[in-house]
Amino acid sequence: MYQKDGEKYFVVDSHMHYWNAAPDNWVPGAEQYAKGWIECFHAYQGLGPPETHWPIEKFQKYSEADLMKDLFEDGYVDVAIFQPTYLTEWYKEGFNTTERNAALGAKHPGRFIANTRWDPRDGDDGLKTLAHNVERYGSKGVKLYTAEWRDGSRGWTLKDPAAYRYLEACRELGIVNIHVHKGPTIWPLDKDAFDVSDIDHAATDFPELNFIVEHVGLPRIEDFCFMATQEPNVYAGLSVVIGGLMHARPKFFAKVMGELLFWVGEDKMTFGSDYGIWEPKWQIEGFVDWDYPSDEFSDFPRVTTATKKKILGLNAAKLYGIEVPAECRLDAQPTTQPVTPA
């Protein structure tokens, strides 16, 4: 639990990974894509403070000990949520799978929530796997990657009837949190496959589900904000926003945060470190200390301690039914309100 100036912050890292992108996991014949993908990820790490950068060899496959130290010993995280990404066209055992994540979680009870995933191109077999994963791992959420390559297909959309079958299955299985990667592309995936417009359709048609748009649609921040303000079940996942912008682009970070607070509101924003791209320690410390850098941002909602507590953990805890220690709860009303369309 992080403490600063007498305040206690319950931290839920709602977007983190435990991947294996080492060369012995590369699919023969697809080595250029496996190598290029992890090198592109590694380049994003350069947006953090220099002292936090890793050599590529560690970045390809960090250890369990690395993860536990970086998140829980040094990083102030109380509960972490695995968000899997398979990429089996390039990685033999998958890049970051439900099974690998859940095995680590089982060794550390109470520390992790193991989300699973689905891809509508898997058809009936995928629906069976989804039900199996929910029964075995107790998943309350899924991570979706609409730009993933599969058998010549270079992506899919939540508007597809096949995707609606899976959303209906989620509703029936008790999966309520739908995390969707909608943000900066990673080579060699197609940027347009991460467009946020399909979220609008699905969120309207499935009001019982929560759609957490990871990376807030960057660089499509305006499209996301104007869509999210009219959809009460659309949330802003701040992975990449804090890790990628707070240090490297502080003025742009202030603008993005201001737009999100104005349109979406502090009750629908969740922290995610995107580990192992970035470690949570410096992100949490920096965000707790953060405020707008100048009067240039005076037309955006103010940021309070309550705002930061909600974003760093309380909002995600509510989505996942995580018990929050009494000393970390808030009794106050929200200090910023999203815009409500007429």
C-alpha positions as CSV (number, residue, x, y, z in Angstrom):
1,M,0.0,0.0,0.0
2,Y,1.4,3.4,-1.0
3,Q,1.4,6.2,1.6
4,K,2.2,9.8,1.0
5,D,1.6,12.9,3.2
6,G,-0.6,10.9,5.5
7,E,-2.8,9.5,2.7
8,K,-3.1,5.8,2.0
9,Y,-3.6,4.6,-1.6
10,F,-5.0,1.2,-2.5
11,V,-3.5,0.3,-5.8
12,V,-5.0,-2.0,-8.4
13,D,-2.7,-2.5,-11.4
14,S,-5.5,-3.3,-13.8
15,H,-3.3,-3.9,-16.9
16,M,-0.1,-5.9,-16.6
17,H,1.5,-8.9,-18.3
18,Y,3.8,-11.9,-17.8
19,W,5.1,-12.6,-21.3
20,N,7.6,-14.9,-23.0
21,A,9.0,-13.4,-26.2
22,A,12.4,-15.1,-26.0
23,P,13.8,-16.4,-29.3
24,D,13.2,-20.1,-28.4
25,N,9.4,-19.2,-28.4
26,W,9.4,-17.7,-31.9
27,V,7.4,-19.6,-34.5
28,P,9.8,-20.8,-37.3
29,G,9.2,-18.8,-40.4
30,A,7.7,-15.9,-38.4
31,E,10.8,-14.8,-36.6
32,Q,10.8,-11.4,-38.2
33,Y,7.4,-10.6,-36.7
34,A,8.1,-12.1,-33.3
35,K,11.4,-10.2,-33.1
36,G,9.9,-7.0,-34.5
37,W,7.0,-7.0,-32.1
38,I,9.0,-7.3,-28.9
39,E,11.6,-4.8,-30.2
40,C,8.7,-2.3,-30.8
41,F,7.5,-2.9,-27.2
42,H,11.0,-2.4,-26.0
43,A,11.2,0.9,-27.8
44,Y,8.1,2.1,-25.9
45,Q,10.0,1.5,-22.6
46,G,12.3,4.3,-23.6
47,L,9.5,6.8,-22.9
48,G,10.0,6.1,-19.2
49,P,12.8,7.5,-17.0
50,P,16.3,6.3,-18.2
51,E,17.1,4.4,-14.9
52,T,14.0,2.2,-15.5
53,H,15.1,0.9,-18.9
54,W,15.9,-2.9,-19.3
55,P,18.3,-4.6,-21.7
56,I,16.4,-6.4,-24.5
57,E,17.3,-9.8,-23.2
58,K,15.6,-9.2,-19.9
59,F,12.7,-7.5,-21.6
60,Q,12.0,-10.5,-23.8
61,K,11.5,-12.8,-20.8
62,Y,11.6,-11.4,-17.3
63,S,11.4,-13.7,-14.4
64,E,8.8,-14.4,-11.7
65,A,11.1,-12.9,-9.2
66,D,11.5,-9.7,-11.3
67,L,7.7,-9.4,-11.6
68,M,7.0,-10.0,-7.9
69,K,9.6,-7.5,-6.8
70,D,8.7,-4.8,-9.3
71,L,5.0,-4.9,-8.6
72,F,4.6,-5.8,-4.9
73,E,7.9,-5.2,-3.2
74,D,8.9,-2.0,-4.9
75,G,5.9,-1.0,-6.9
76,Y,3.2,-0.5,-4.2
77,V,0.6,-2.7,-6.1
78,D,-2.0,-4.4,-3.8
79,V,-3.8,-6.4,-6.5
80,A,-2.7,-6.9,-10.2
81,I,-4.9,-8.0,-13.1
82,F,-3.4,-10.1,-15.9
83,Q,-4.4,-9.1,-19.4
84,P,-3.4,-11.8,-21.8
85,T,-2.4,-11.4,-25.5
86,Y,-1.8,-14.7,-27.4
87,L,-0.1,-13.8,-30.8
88,T,0.2,-17.5,-31.6
89,E,1.0,-16.8,-35.2
90,W,4.4,-15.6,-34.0
91,Y,5.0,-17.2,-30.6
92,K,4.8,-21.0,-30.2
93,E,3.4,-21.1,-26.7
94,G,1.7,-17.7,-27.1
95,F,3.1,-14.4,-26.0
96,N,1.2,-13.9,-22.8
97,T,-1.4,-16.6,-22.1
98,T,-4.2,-17.1,-19.6
99,E,-2.6,-20.4,-18.6
100,R,0.9,-18.9,-17.9
101,N,-0.6,-16.0,-16.0
102,A,-2.9,-18.2,-13.9
103,A,-0.1,-20.6,-13.0
104,L,1.8,-17.7,-11.5
105,G,-1.3,-16.3,-9.8
106,A,-1.9,-19.7,-8.2
107,K,1.5,-19.5,-6.5
108,H,0.6,-16.1,-4.9
109,P,-3.0,-16.2,-3.6
110,G,-4.8,-12.9,-3.3
111,R,-2.2,-11.0,-5.4
112,F,-3.6,-11.6,-8.9
113,I,-6.8,-11.7,-11.0
114,A,-6.4,-13.9,-14.1
115,N,-8.5,-12.5,-17.0
116,T,-8.8,-14.6,-20.1
117,R,-9.4,-13.7,-23.8
118,W,-11.3,-14.7,-26.9
119,D,-11.2,-14.2,-30.6
120,P,-14.4,-14.6,-32.6
121,R,-12.5,-16.3,-35.4
122,D,-12.1,-19.3,-33.1
123,G,-15.8,-20.1,-33.6
124,D,-17.5,-22.8,-31.5
125,D,-14.2,-24.2,-30.1
126,G,-13.4,-20.8,-28.8
127,L,-16.7,-20.5,-26.9
128,K,-15.9,-23.8,-25.3
129,T,-12.5,-22.6,-24.3
130,L,-13.9,-19.4,-22.9
131,A,-16.4,-21.4,-20.7
132,H,-13.6,-23.7,-19.5
133,N,-11.4,-20.7,-18.6
134,V,-14.1,-19.1,-16.6
135,E,-14.8,-22.3,-14.7
136,R,-11.1,-23.1,-14.1
137,Y,-9.7,-19.6,-13.4
138,G,-12.8,-17.7,-12.2
139,S,-12.1,-14.9,-14.8
140,K,-14.4,-11.9,-14.5
141,G,-12.8,-10.1,-17.4
142,V,-11.4,-10.6,-20.9
143,K,-8.7,-8.8,-22.9
144,L,-9.5,-8.4,-26.6
145,Y,-7.0,-7.7,-29.3
146,T,-8.9,-6.7,-32.4
147,A,-5.7,-6.3,-34.6
148,E,-4.3,-9.8,-34.0
149,W,-3.4,-11.7,-37.1
150,R,-5.0,-15.1,-37.7
151,D,-4.7,-17.3,-40.8
152,G,-4.4,-14.5,-43.3
153,S,-6.9,-12.2,-41.4
154,R,-5.3,-9.0,-40.1
155,G,-8.0,-8.2,-37.5
156,W,-11.6,-8.2,-36.6
157,T,-14.2,-5.8,-35.1
158,L,-16.6,-5.9,-32.2
159,K,-19.4,-5.1,-34.7
160,D,-19.1,-8.6,-36.3
161,P,-22.0,-11.0,-35.6
162,A,-19.3,-13.5,-34.6
163,A,-18.1,-11.1,-31.9
164,Y,-21.6,-10.6,-30.6
165,R,-21.9,-14.4,-30.0
166,Y,-18.9,-14.1,-27.6
167,L,-20.3,-11.0,-25.9
168,E,-23.5,-12.8,-25.3
169,A,-21.5,-15.7,-23.9
170,C,-19.7,-13.3,-21.6
171,R,-23.0,-12.1,-20.3
172,E,-24.2,-15.6,-19.7
173,L,-20.9,-16.7,-18.0
174,G,-20.7,-13.7,-15.6
175,I,-17.8,-12.0,-17.4
176,V,-18.6,-8.3,-16.9
177,N,-15.4,-6.5,-17.8
178,I,-14.4,-6.3,-21.4
179,H,-10.9,-4.8,-21.8
180,V,-10.1,-3.9,-25.4
181,H,-6.8,-2.7,-26.7
182,K,-7.5,0.5,-28.6
183,G,-4.3,2.5,-28.7
184,P,-0.9,2.9,-30.2
185,T,-0.1,0.1,-32.7
186,I,2.8,-2.3,-32.4
187,W,4.6,-3.4,-35.5
188,P,3.5,-5.2,-37.7
189,L,-0.1,-4.8,-36.7
190,D,-2.4,-2.4,-38.6
191,K,-3.2,0.9,-36.9
192,D,-6.8,1.1,-38.3
193,A,-7.6,-2.2,-36.6
194,F,-7.5,-0.4,-33.3
195,D,-10.1,2.2,-34.2
196,V,-12.6,2.8,-31.3
197,S,-15.8,3.0,-33.3
198,D,-16.8,-0.6,-32.7
199,I,-16.8,0.0,-29.0
200,D,-19.7,2.5,-29.5
201,H,-21.9,-0.2,-31.1
202,A,-21.1,-3.0,-28.6
203,A,-21.4,-0.8,-25.5
204,T,-24.9,0.3,-26.5
205,D,-26.1,-3.2,-27.3
206,F,-24.6,-4.7,-24.2
207,P,-25.3,-2.3,-21.3
208,E,-24.7,-5.0,-18.7
209,L,-21.0,-5.2,-19.7
210,N,-18.3,-2.8,-18.9
211,F,-16.0,-1.8,-21.8
212,I,-12.6,-0.7,-20.5
213,V,-10.8,0.9,-23.5
214,E,-7.2,0.3,-22.8
215,H,-4.8,3.1,-23.8
216,V,-8.0,5.3,-24.3
217,G,-7.8,5.0,-28.0
218,L,-4.6,7.0,-28.4
219,P,-3.9,8.7,-30.7
220,R,-7.7,9.0,-31.2
221,I,-8.3,10.7,-27.9
222,E,-11.1,13.0,-29.1
223,D,-12.9,10.2,-30.8
224,F,-12.7,8.2,-27.6
225,C,-13.8,11.0,-25.3
226,F,-16.8,12.0,-27.3
227,M,-17.9,8.3,-27.5
228,A,-17.2,7.5,-23.9
229,T,-19.1,10.4,-22.5
230,Q,-22.4,9.2,-24.0
231,E,-21.8,5.5,-23.1
232,P,-22.1,5.0,-19.3
233,N,-20.5,1.6,-19.5
234,V,-17.3,2.7,-21.2
235,Y,-14.2,3.3,-19.1
236,A,-10.8,4.8,-19.8
237,G,-7.9,2.4,-19.1
238,L,-4.8,4.6,-18.5
239,S,-2.1,2.2,-19.4
240,V,0.3,3.9,-21.9
241,V,-1.2,7.3,-20.9
242,I,0.7,7.5,-17.6
243,G,3.7,5.2,-18.5
244,G,4.1,6.6,-22.0
245,L,3.3,10.3,-21.6
246,M,3.8,11.5,-18.0
247,H,7.6,11.5,-18.2
248,A,8.3,11.8,-21.9
249,R,5.5,14.3,-22.9
250,P,4.3,16.1,-19.7
251,K,2.3,18.8,-21.5
252,F,0.6,16.3,-23.7
253,F,-0.1,14.1,-20.7
254,A,-1.8,17.1,-19.0
255,K,-4.0,17.7,-22.0
256,V,-5.0,14.0,-22.3
257,M,-5.7,13.7,-18.6
258,G,-7.7,17.0,-18.7
259,E,-9.8,15.8,-21.6
260,L,-10.5,12.5,-19.9
261,L,-11.4,14.1,-16.6
262,F,-13.7,16.6,-18.4
263,W,-15.5,14.2,-20.7
264,V,-15.3,10.8,-19.0
265,G,-14.9,11.7,-15.4
266,E,-12.7,10.4,-12.5
267,D,-15.1,7.6,-11.7
268,K,-14.5,5.9,-15.0
269,M,-10.7,5.9,-15.2
270,T,-8.4,3.0,-14.2
271,F,-4.7,2.8,-13.6
272,G,-2.6,0.2,-15.4
273,S,1.2,0.1,-15.5
274,D,1.4,-2.0,-18.7
275,Y,4.2,-4.0,-16.9
276,G,6.7,-5.1,-18.2
277,I,6.8,-2.2,-20.6
278,W,7.0,0.1,-17.6
279,E,7.4,-0.5,-13.8
280,P,4.6,0.8,-11.6
281,K,6.8,2.4,-8.9
282,W,7.7,5.6,-10.8
283,Q,4.2,5.9,-12.3
284,I,2.4,5.7,-9.0
285,E,4.8,8.1,-7.2
286,G,4.7,10.5,-10.1
287,F,0.9,10.5,-10.5
288,V,0.3,11.0,-6.8
289,D,2.6,14.1,-7.0
290,W,1.1,15.3,-10.3
291,D,-0.9,18.4,-11.1
292,Y,-1.4,20.5,-14.2
293,P,1.9,22.3,-15.0
294,S,0.5,25.7,-15.7
295,D,-2.6,28.0,-15.9
296,E,-2.8,26.9,-19.5
297,F,-4.9,24.0,-18.3
298,S,-7.2,26.0,-16.1
299,D,-10.4,25.0,-18.0
300,F,-10.0,21.3,-17.1
301,P,-11.3,19.8,-13.8
302,R,-9.0,20.0,-10.8
303,V,-7.3,16.9,-9.6
304,T,-7.7,16.0,-5.9
305,T,-6.4,13.3,-3.6
306,A,-9.8,11.6,-4.0
307,T,-9.4,11.8,-7.8
308,K,-6.0,10.0,-7.6
309,K,-7.3,7.4,-5.1
310,K,-10.1,6.5,-7.4
311,I,-7.9,6.2,-10.5
312,L,-5.1,4.3,-8.8
313,G,-7.3,1.6,-7.4
314,L,-10.8,2.3,-6.1
315,N,-12.5,2.3,-9.6
316,A,-11.0,-1.0,-10.6
317,A,-11.8,-2.5,-7.2
318,K,-15.4,-1.6,-7.8
319,L,-15.4,-3.2,-11.2
320,Y,-13.9,-6.4,-9.9
321,G,-15.5,-6.6,-6.5
322,I,-12.1,-6.3,-4.7
323,E,-12.4,-5.6,-1.0
324,V,-10.7,-2.3,-0.1
325,P,-9.2,-1.8,3.4
326,A,-11.4,0.6,5.4
327,E,-8.6,3.1,5.8
328,C,-8.4,3.5,2.0
329,R,-12.1,4.0,1.2
330,L,-13.7,7.2,0.3
331,D,-16.9,8.6,1.7
332,A,-16.8,11.9,-0.2
333,Q,-18.8,12.5,-3.4
334,P,-16.9,12.7,-6.7
335,T,-14.9,15.9,-7.1
336,T,-15.2,16.0,-10.9
337,Q,-18.2,15.0,-13.0
338,P,-18.2,13.9,-16.7
339,V,-20.1,15.9,-19.2
340,T,-23.6,14.6,-19.7
341,P,-25.0,15.0,-23.2
342,A,-28.3,16.8,-23.5
